[in-house]
Amino acid sequence: MKQKIKCLIIKSGYYDYLKYSHLFKLYEKFFKPQVAKNAQREDTFYQSFLRKCPLIFDIGANDGHKTEAFLKLADQVVCCEPDERNFSILKTRFRNRQKNIKLERVALSSTIGQQGMYIHQTGSAFNTLNPKFKSITEADDLERWTEKIKFNSVVKVSTVTLDILIEKYGLPTS
């Protein structure tokens, strides 16, 4: 029953809005306290080697869970994420924090333009521009991951250099 409700909410287009709402945070607080403990552990990890600073770049921001930790350390976080699904999640998740979060639907590269991104699955953290990473990951026989990783397609994504981001937002410091 729970899975059917989740599927219905996903199909309606409201899943991300609910998942990243104050109501869902309250639900997690009471019914999934381990989520808060994991977030606190991640915050502590980053605070162990990063100081408070004005700016952090979150390269390959995925769904923004590390961005949440970075927000406790920086006045502004620039999230770079080329994956269409993840970028949509970021827009929804940080819709009320546009002053502190800047979103860029780009991948970082040594060149400006477009490159092919190898797609494991839409929204996957394994999606990559790097053919060497793709080969190594596909060759791994479940020793590292809980599933066999296979990249099934390639999509063109916009790329920028770190220099371009620094020119636009400033030099990240910590």
PyMOL commands that set and color helices and strands:
alter all, ss='L'
color gray80, all
select helices_A, chain A and resi 2-12+15-19+22-31+33-47+65-71+84-93+131-139+162-169
alter helices_A, ss='H'
color red, helices_A
select strands_A, chain A and resi 53-59+74-80+101-104+107-108+113-119+153-160
alter strands_A, ss='S'
color yellow, strands_A
deselect
rebuild
show_as cartoon
